[in-house]
């Protein structure tokens, strides 16, 4: 029996997200090395990642639009040049403005071509098993978060942080350009149908608002409610991924144990993506996302009382699980509510609007630490924002324009 090509698309997306997100979330490992060598404040260096987070979210919109027009392969190959080149360029920094340019701007352009094109493409290849498919593909990013920070720490120890950045840039460029050609725009471009069905579904679940264009989607209340809900949950989402290693070091833990805390986040995110993606296919996307946001609020509160490694790792595991749930189901709920036809464009536009707010989290957390010597206020604010997001997403409903998914 011939394997449905959609699974190859999913596998390529997994590899791309594994590499790109693994490199992204190794920033905390390099964070301490840069602070120690140059004496920069945590707030000033956190600003680099904040600019990066803002940029790659904004770039998600043109990346999504170009994915719908050009197909994902060319978009991701172009991004590999920017991301791999920027990481390699980090090896030569000596002034604070340089990481702002290399990482905050150039790397952000490259990273913007990973999340949206990969997930927007997977959404087009699957309908009935969309939650599971997006969960499997997105788990690549979480696996990268689990595997790469300790490897980056080993590379820093063996090669120095400059040599480690050169190696990381080369790996990112090679892997992304190798995997990108496997991604195809949609099943119809290969004479296939979603989920590998023999024919287009004729009696599938009706999805309100299926096949909406971006302009049509933006005229609905649903679009803006989703934007605000995801903005609230994403404002603080990068705080642990940037400041968890420094927090662990402040608590007196060894460098490798501190880097392992980010790996625990990745392990939790793998579980969240796989388990909750499947759960969302059974009970619905909206309640599953609301549950993930609620668990994220609990995780942020737990960081305020964590001291030893067991409690720190437990909070990191819960955060990873909830973060993985929310980020995985974001493109899936967009596909459910607005249809497949313009999924990458709509995912990209919402990601640009809501995701760019994540730039504030690391910056505010760094400033809070510099002012008070503690991350407590930042974590409590993060928990409150996630509770706001729970309320917003719980009240979100599909647009009232019945169109069959098959027509998307």
N, C-alpha and C positions, 0 to 999 in steps of 0.2 A: 504493500500500500504506500502510495507516494505521500511524503510528509508535506503538510500544508506550509506554504512558503512564509506565512505569517509568523511561524515559530522561528524561522531564520531571522526575520526582521526583529523579533523580540530578543533573540540572542545577541544580535549586533548592538541593539540599544543597551542591553545589559553591559556589554564590554565597554562601550563608550562612556556610559554613566559611571561604571566602576572606576575607570581611569580618571575622568574629569573630576568627579566628586572626591575621589581619594586624594588627588592633588590639592583640591580646594581646601579640604579639611585637615590637611597637614600644616596649614598656616600657623596653628597654635604651637606646633613644634618649633618652627622657625622664629616665632614671636619672641620667645625667651632669649634665643641666641642673638637676635638683633638688638633687643633691649640691653643685654649685657655688653655687647660690643660697642654700641654707639651711645648708650645712656639716654635714649629717647624715652619720654614718658609713655605710660600705657595708653593714655587718651590719644596722644599724637599718632602712635602706631596703630591703634584701633581704628583711627580715621581712614587708614589705608584700606582696611577690609570693608569699612562702611561705604567708602566710595565705590569699591569693587562690587559690593552687594547691590548698591543703587544702580550702577552701570549695567551689570549683567541682567538685572530684572528689566530695565528699560530696553535693552537690546533684544530681549525676548520677543518684543512686538515685531520689529522688522524680520527677525529670524523666523517667526511663525508665518508671517506673510510670504516670505521668500520660500519657505518650505512648501506652502500650498502652490506656489507658482513654479519654482524650479525643481522641486523634489528635495528630499533631505540630504542626499549625498553631497552635492556641491556646497550646500550651506555648512555642513559639518567639516568638510575638508578645509574650507576657508577659515573656519574657526580654529582648526588644529594649528594652522600657521600662527595665528595670533596668540593662542593660549600657550603652545609649546615655546614659541619665541619669547614671550613675556616672562615665563618661568626661568628660562635660561638667562635672560637679561638681568634677573634679580641677583645673579651671582656677582655682578659688578657694582652694586649700589654702594655708595659711600656718604650720600647726603639724603636727608629725609624726603626731599621732593621726588627723588628717583623712584622709590617704591610706590608713591602716589601715581606716577606716570606708568611705570611698567606693570604693576599689579592692579592698581586702582582703575586704570583706563584700558590698557591694551589687553591684559588677561581677561578683563570683564567682557570685552568684545568677543573673545574666543569662547568663554564659558556660556555666553548668551546663546550660542549655537548648539548647546548640548541638551539641556532640560526640555525646552519647548519642542525642537524638531524631533527628538526621540519619542517623547510621550505623545506629542500630537500625531505622529505617524502610527504608533502602536494603537491609539484610539481608533484610527481608521480601519485597521485590520481586524478588529474584534468588536462584536456587539454583545452577544449573549454572555461571553466570558470576559467582558471588558475589565471588570474589577480584578480578576485573577491575572489577566495579561499585563495590565499596567502595574500591578503589584510585583509580578516577576521581573519585568523590565526595570522598574524603579529600584528593586532590591540590589541591582548592580551598584547604584550610588551608595547604598548603605554598606554593602560588602567592601567597597573601596574605602569607606570611612573606617571600617573595622580593620582592614589589612594594612593600609598604607601609612597611617601615622607612626606606628612602631617601626616600620621599615624606613620611614623618613628619619626617625630618631637614630636608627642604626647608621644610616648614610651620613647624617650630620656628625656622628661620633667617629666614623671612619674617614670621611672625606672633608669634614668641615662643612659649614652651612653653605658656602659658596659652591663647593663641588657637588653637594647634594642637590642644589637648585639646578645646576647644569644637567645632572643625570635625570632629574624629574622632568625637565623640559623636553629632553630627547625621548623619554618614554612616552610622554603624552602625545607628542607629534606623531611618533611611529604607530602607536596603537590606534589613534583616531583616524588617521588616513588609511589604515589597513581595514578597519571595520566598516567605515562609512559606505563603501560601494554595495554592501549587502542590504542597505536600507532602500526600499522602493516606496514610491509615493503613496499608493493605495492598492488594494487587491484588484480593482477594475483595470488598472494599468497593465496587469499581467493576465487579464482574462479570467480572474478569479472573483470570489465573493467573500464577504466577511465570515470569519470563523471556519473557512474551508467548506462552506455549504455548497451543495451541487447547483443550487439556483438561489436567486434573491429571495429572502424571506417574504412570505405573503401574508402571514398571520402573526407577525411578531407584535410584541408589546408596543402600544402607541406611545410615542414620546412627544410631549407637548413642546412646541418650539423646534422640532427637528429640522435641520437644514437651514437655519437662519444664517443670513450674512452677518458680518460684524455690525454694520449699520443698523440692521433690524434688531440684533441682540442688544445693542446699546440703547434702544428705545424702550426696553423692558425694565421694570423695577427689579426683576430677578438679577440681571447683570450687575446692577449697582449694589444690591444687597450682598451678593457674593463678593464683590470687590471690597466692601468695607469689612465683612467678616474675615476674609483671608488677610487683609491688611492688619487687622487687630492681632491675629495669631502669629503673623510673620514679623511684626515689629521687633519682638524679642527673640526670634528663633535662632539667630546666630550668636547670641550671648554665650551659651555654653560651648559652642563650637570654636569660638575665639578665646574665651577666658577660662575654660575648664582646666587647661594645662597650667596656666599661671595660678589659678585657685588651688589646684592640687599641690603645687610647689609651695604656696604660702602656708598650706597646712602641714608642711614638712615632709612631703612624700618625694621619693626619688624620681629623677627625670623619666625613666622608663615606665614607672608606675603611673606617673602623671600622663604620659602619652597614651598609656593603655586605657585611661578614662575615656578618651575620644573613641577608642576602639570599641569600648562597651556601648557607647552611643550608637555606633554603627551596627553592633550585634542586635541591639534592641530595635533599631530601625528595620533591619532585615525581617525580624519577627513581625513587626507592625505591618510592613508592606505585604508580606505573604499571607498572614493570618487575616488581617482586616480587609484586604482586597477581596479575598474569598467570602468573608462574612458580608461585605457590602453587596455582593451579588445575590445574597439570600435575604437580607433584611432591609436593604436600600442604602443608597449612598449617603443621604442626609443624616439619618440617625448615627451611622457609623462615624462620619466626620465629626459630629457633635460630641460623641463619646471620646474621640481622639483629642479634641480640644480641651475637654474636661480633664482628661488624664495629664495633659501637658501642664495645666494649671497646678495640679498636684505635684508634678515633677519639679516645677520651679520653686514651689514652697519647700520641697524636700531639700533642695540645694542650700537653703538658709540654715539648716540644722545639721548638715552632713559634716563629719569631722574625720573619722577613720576611713580607710579604704572601703570596707564593706558598705557603709552608708553612702559614701560618695559614688561607688559603682552602682548601687541600687537606684539612686536618683538618676544617674546617667542612663541606666538601662530603661527606666520608665520614660525618661525624656525621649530617648531614641525610639521607643515603641510608639509613642504618641506623635512625635514628629514624622516618623515614617508613615503612619496612618494618614495624617492630614495631607502631606505633600503628594502621596501616591494617589489619593482619591480626588485631588483637585482637578486634574485633566479629565478623570472619569466622569465626574459630575457635570463638567462643562459639556462633554460629549453627550451625556444623557439629556441635559436640558436644552441644548441648542443644535444637536445633530452632528453628523460626521463631515458634511461637505466642507465646512470652513473651520473645522475644529482647531487646527494649528493656529490660524489667525486669531480666533477668539481666545484660545488658551494664552497665546502670546500677549494679547492686549490686556487681559486680566492680570497676567503675571507681571506685566510692566506697571500697571496701576497699583497692585497690592504688594507685589514682591519688592518694589523699590523701597518700601517703608522699612524693610529689614535693615537698611543702611543705618537707621538710628540706633538700633539695639546695642551693638558692640561699642559705638561711640559714647552713648550715654552711660553704659556700664563702666567703661574705662574712666570717664570723667567722674562718675560716682565713687569709684575706687580711689582715684587720686585725691578726692575731696575728703573722704571719710575713712579710707583704709579698709573698706568692706564692700562686698557685692550684695549685701542683704537688701538694700532698698531697690536695686535693679531687679533682683529676682522676685520680690513681692509685687512690683509693678507689672512684671511679665505675667505673673499668675493672674492678676486682675484683668489684664487685657484678654487673656484666653477665656475668662468667664464671660466677658462681653461678646466674644466671638461665638461662644456656645449659644447665647440667646439669639444672636443674629442668624446663624445658620439654621437653628431649629425652626425659625419662622419663615425660612426661604421656600418658595414653591416654584415649580416649572412655569415658564411663560404660558399664557392661555392662548396657544395657537396650535391645535392638534395637527401634526404632520407625522406620517409613519416614518419610522427610522429607515425603512427600506428606500424611501424616497430621498434620503439625505445624500 
